[in-house]
Amino acid sequence: MVTKKILATALLAGLIGFGSAANADIKLQKTTDGTEFKISNPKAYGDTKKKDNVKTKAEIEFLKTGKNIYVGDAEAEKRGKKRFGYWSCTQCHGPTAKGQVGPGLVGPTFKYPKNATNKGMIETLWYGTNGGMGGKGYGVMAADDGMTLDELLKTIAWVRTNGKGLTGNENVK
Ligand code: HEC
């Protein structure tokens, strides 16, 4: 009886511990001024091909840990490459993201050092920078336009393929 109770308590504690760790979402900070932001508009999520605005597995994982699971996923990278062209990133950063009017994006060094991580690059892209790049996140530039988090994760995954091995996931498990 006693052992059962102890076991149950330990299990419960374990569950609570696990639960809070799983819910410990990352905190996103604007590259423009360092203030925290949340992506709350449901339209800012989802696979744009499906047009259902349902959070993808990649978005859920990113919001929890900052990891971009599309890095190394050839299918997602291919889609990301298309998005890079569609959203005119090519015009400023060049067809292989090595720089044109805007800086190169493949690293290993960046103007904003946090862009070596995928979380940092999402923060930079969502609200833009103070030095010449507008925000791309859904609802930032126009109320009903912009990229979903999923699209940006795919785009970044493709950007990483042009570098020399930097995945942007080095800092996460
Ligand atoms: C109108 C031109 C323009 C477009 C379009 C544009 N960018 Fe930029 N981008 C810039 C400029 C200029 C900078 C440098 C900003 C600064 O110094 O603050 C920059 C900076 C960046 C950085 C930070 C680089 C660093 O070294 O820290 C990333 C990442 C980035 N852009 C990705 C993208 C992606 C992805 C897209 C497409 C969704 C995109 N940009 C579209 C002009 C552009």
Boltz pocket constraint, residues with backbone or C-beta under 6 A from the ligand:
constraints:
  - pocket:
      binder: B
      contacts: [[A, 83], [A, 84], [A, 87], [A, 88], [A, 89], [A, 90], [A, 91], [A, 92], [A, 93], [A, 101], [A, 102], [A, 103], [A, 104], [A, 105], [A, 109], [A, 110], [A, 111], [A, 112], [A, 113], [A, 115], [A, 121], [A, 124], [A, 125], [A, 129], [A, 130], [A, 131], [A, 132], [A, 133], [A, 136], [A, 155]]
      max_distance: 6.0
